[in-house]
Amino acid sequence: MSKVFSAGEVLAGRYKVLEYHAAGGMQEVYIARDLALDRKVALKTPKAGVVDRRFRRGAEMGARVVHPNVAATFDYYEDDRVTFLVEELVAGRDLAKLLDVEFYYLDPILAARVLHHVAKALNEAHRVGICHRDLKPSNIMTSGDPGVTMVKLTDFGIAKLAESEIEAEMNLFDEDQSTLTSSNTLLGAVPYMAPECWVNWKNAGQPMDVWAFGCIAYQLLVGAPPFGAGRAAIFNVGRLSHTGVNLEKPAWFGTHKVTEVLEDDLWDMIKRCLCIDPVGRPTMSQIVEEFNDLCYASTDRCLGTVGSFKIGYVGGGTGNCGFITESIGLSTFFHGTVFYGGQPMEGQRVSFSKYPGVPYPRCSPVLLLKPKPN
């Protein structure tokens, strides 16, 4: 693939390109050094690197959303040759990658923590009159650690370009619903697109972000988007006007007494976000207020492996108990009722919150992680 910029290139006399970082459907991302302020930044440009007024309008919108959970827009530049925006560099991985390589699903405590941050970012955008219009896990940057301690919404600056391509693709789909062109931008967006987007994309507003938020919330708790992915999602969402939204709770809901109330609260929120009628959905302001009232822990999380687990634990105790071995060799006690991910087995990778205990520290919750790739 031919890249727009080369390592070592200095742009606008200020930004030195350090390395190519990634590409999305509409943009290329580079890591650069801001020579004026001596800091690393994310430098983003449309795929072709050309001037595009939609990209500028998107950057202007992003700059208006100032919040700790939004990646800050620092600068914008264009000339006859190139156009790019400069954004806060968030070290870590986007939520889509995290779900792909680390998590089968999130326990309710961690899901609530992540969603609360996303809700606050969206609420600030909506407060200043901006709709993201391309909300999906790949546009949510995270710190990538076991507790996902940092969450930042990004890519307001690319939303206008994505919006244009999605609209063009949908117009083609309206002409011939038996086919769909191969737009990665559209196929990546459709699992999170509200039903009204297919009726009148231009008039869909902030409630479409609420729908997308509900889809992401469901995915965090289940491990997959509620209506499938790619082409299948288009037809599944299209049928909702006839069938209604009938989602089944995750099979593991109700099996952990410690989070039953939180599970019910999150599920109720998801159902209201996925209301077919946009008017019936809550606002992001209401959602933030609900999260402010939820009871969930925000403790740090550690990594370890299940060292042992027994059913009917020996030594006079009862129930299903075991130990987790941390990377530094310490052992931490856990009970089976706080394990999220099925039956614990020796050698499984887990993340967990740890608390003081005698004779061993205790941990809760314990979340099963995907095996490390070979």
N, C-alpha and C positions, 0 to 999 in steps of 0.2 A: 504494500500500500504506500502510495506517495504521500509523504507528510508535508503539511503546510510550512512548518518551521523546522530548523535544524538546531541541534545542540550547539551552544556557543553564540548563536545569533542574538544580537541586542536589538530590541524593538522599542521604537519611540525614544531612543537614547537613554532608556531607563530600565527595561526589563530584559535580563539575560536568560535565554532559554537554557535550562539545565538538562532536561530530558523529556521525552515523550511519555505521557502517563497512561492515557486511555482514549477510547473513542466511543461515542454513543451513536444513535441513529442520525443525529443532526450536527454533532460537534466533535472537535478534537480537543483534548485537554493536555496541557503541558505543565510541568513544574518549572517555575522560573524564579529568579532572584530579583527582587526590587532593589536596584542599586542605590536608590536615593535613601531608602529606609533600612537597608540591609536585612531583609526578611524574605523568606520563601513565600511564594504565592501560587495560586492556581491560575493559569492563563488559558482562556477558552476562546475558541474561534469556530465559526461555522465550517462545515466539512471542506468546502471549496476555498475557505479563507477570504472570500470576497465581501465587499461592503453590502450589507443588507439592513434596510431601515427597520425591519421587524426585530432584528437582533438588538438594535439600539433601543427600541421601545421596550423590549424585554429587560434590558440592562437597567433602564431608567426605573422600571417598576421594581426590580429587585433592590435597587438602591433605596427605595422608599420603605422597605420592610426592615426595620432595625430591631433586632431581638436576639438574645443569647442563643436561641434555638434556630436561627437562620444564618447560613453562611453569608458573611458580609460581602457586599459588592464594593470594591475599593476604587476602581478606575475603569474607564472605557476609552478606546482609541479607534479611530478609523482614518484612512487616507485613500488614495486612488488604488492602492495595492491590496491592503489587508484591513480587516476589522477584528478586534478582539476585546474581551473584557477581562478584568483582573479581579479575582475573588479570593476570599480567605481560603487558605489551604487547610483542609481538615484531614489530619493524619488518621488513617484507619481504613475502614471498608464501608461501602454502602450497604444498606439493609438487605438488598437483594442478594448480594454476595454472602453476607453473613448467614442468611437463611439457606443458601445453597451449600455452604461448606461446613457450617457449625451446628445449626439447630434443626432438629426435626420439627419442633414447635417450641413455643415459649410457655413457661408456667404463668399463671395469672398474675403473679406479683411482678415478674419481669416485663410481661406484656403491658401491664398498667403503667409501669414506669416509662417505657418507650413511648407508648401512645399519649401519655400526658404531655411529654415534650413536643411531640408532633402537633398535638392539639393546640398548644400554646403558640407554636410558630404559625400555624394556619389562622388562628384567631387574630394574631397581629396583622397578617396579610389582609384578612377580611376587614379588619377595623379601619385600614387605610384605603379600602375600596378595591383591593386587588384579589383576583381569583387565580390560583396557581394554574389550573386547567391541565396539568400533566402530572398529577400526584400519583406516585408509584414507589415501590421500595428502592428502586435504583436511584431515585432522586432524594433519598434520605441518607445522608452521611452519618456514620457512627464512629465511635472511637475503636470499635472492633474488639474490645476487651470482654471478658465473660459476663460482666454486669452491664454492658452497654451504657457506660456512665455518661457518655456525651452523644447527643443527637442533634443534628442540624439539617434543616430543610434547605435544599439548594436548587439550582437551575431555573430560577425565575427568568434569567436572562436568555434561556434557550426556548422558553415556553412559546413565544410568538412564532418561531420557526416550526416547532413541533405542531402547533395549532394549525398552521397553514397546510402542512403536509397531511395531517390527519383529516382536515376538511376536504382536501382534494381527493383523498382515498375514499372517503365516505360518499362523495358525490359519484365516483365511479361505481361504488358498491350499490348505490341506489339505482343506477342504470342497469346493472346486471347482478342480481343477488346470488347467482350461481358461481360467481368468481370473486376473487379478492386478489389484488396485486400484492407484491411481496414487500411492502413497506415494513421495515423493522420497527419504525416509530409507531405505526398504527398497531401492529401486532403486540408490541410491548405495552401499549396503553389500554387495549380493549378489556383486559380482565378487571380494570378499575373504572371503566367508563359507565356513567349513569345512563339509564334508559332514555332520558330526554335528549341526550347528546345525539342519538340516532334519529330523533324526530326533527330537531332544529339545533344544530351545533352552535350557531352564532348566538342564539338567545339563551343557551345554557349558562347559568351563572354560578354563584358561590355554592348552592346546594350540590353541584356536581363534585366539589371538593369534599363535601360531607359524605357523599356516597362512596367516593374513593377511600376516604378515611375508614369507613365501615368495612370495606373490602379488605383493607390492610389489617384491621383489627382481627377480622375473621382468620386471615391467613396466619397471623402470629400465633393464634391459639390452635389452629387445625393443621397448618403446614402447607396449605394450598389455597389459592383464591377461591371464593365461594361459587363462582360460576364457570370455573375452568380457565383455560389459557388459549391464546391464539384464536383461530377461527371458531373453535367450539364455543368460546365465550360470547361471540357475537350472536349466535343463534340462541344460546341459553338465556341471555339477557333479553333478546327479542321476544321470547315466549312469556316473559314475566307479566306482561300486560294481560295475558289470558289466564296464566296459572297462579300468579301471585308469588311472593317470595316465601318459600317453605324450606328453611334451612334446619338441618338436624344439629343438635348440640354435639360437640366432640364426645366420643365414647367414654373418655376418662373424666368428664365432668361429673361431680357428685361423689367421686371416690376419695376425695381429700377433704376431710372435715375442716382443716385449717383455712381453706380458701373457698369454701362453698358460697359464702355470701359475696365475695369478690367475683367469683365466676358468674353468679346470677346477675350482678350489676353490669358486668362487661357484656354479657349476652343480651341483656335488655337494651343496652346502648347500641350494640351492633344492629339489632332488629329495627330500631328507630332510625338509624342512619341509612339503612337499606329499605326505606319506605319508597315505593314506586313513585308516589306523588312528591315532587320536590318540596312543596309547601308543607308537607307533613314531617319533614326531617327537622331535627333540632339544628340550631345555629351553632357555630363553633364556640361562640361565647357561652352558650348553655352547656356544651360539652366540657369546656374547661372548668366551669363551675361544678359540674358533676364529678370530675376527676379530683377537684380540690376537696371534695367531701368523701372520696373513697379512702378506705383504710388499707394501705399496703406498705411494706417495708422498703427502704431505699438503701440497704446496707451493701457494702462491697461484696464481690463474689470472687471465689478462689477456683482454681482448677485442680483436679485430682482424678484418681481412678478408684473404682470400687475394689477394695482389697479382699473383703469377705462379706457374705450375707447369709444369714441362717433364718429358717422359718421355725418359730418356736425356740427362741434364742436360749442357749444353755446358761447356766450360772444362776438359776433361780428366777430369771426374768421371763416374761411372756411376750408374745407378739413377734413380728418380723423385724429384725435389727441387723445392723452390719457396721462396717468401718470403711472409711474412705482414706486412701493414702495420698497425701499431698506430694507435690513435686519435690519438696524439701524433706520428705521422709516422715512427716508427722502423721499421726492417725487421728481421725475425727469420727465420732459416733453419730449414726443416723438411724431413724426408725423408718420402716417401709412405707408408712402413711404419708411421708413428706417427699417421697421419690416420684418424680414426674417422668414417665417414659416406659411404663410397663413393669415387668419383673426385673429387679436389680440382678446383675450377674457380674462375677469377678472379671476385672479387666476393662469394664466399660469406662469411657471418658465421661466425666460429669463436671458441672459447675455447681457451686453451692455457697451459701452464706453460713458463716461460722460464728458461734457464740460460746462464751466461757461455760465450762462444765467440769464436774468431778466424777470419776477420775479422768475423763476425756472431754475435750471440747465437743459441743453438739453442733449439728448443722441442720438448717431448714430454710428454704426448700433445697432439694437436690434435683438437678435437671440433667437428663441424659443428653449427651452431645454426640454428634456423628463421629465415627472413627477418623483419625488423621489419615489423609491420603498417603499411600506408599511413595 
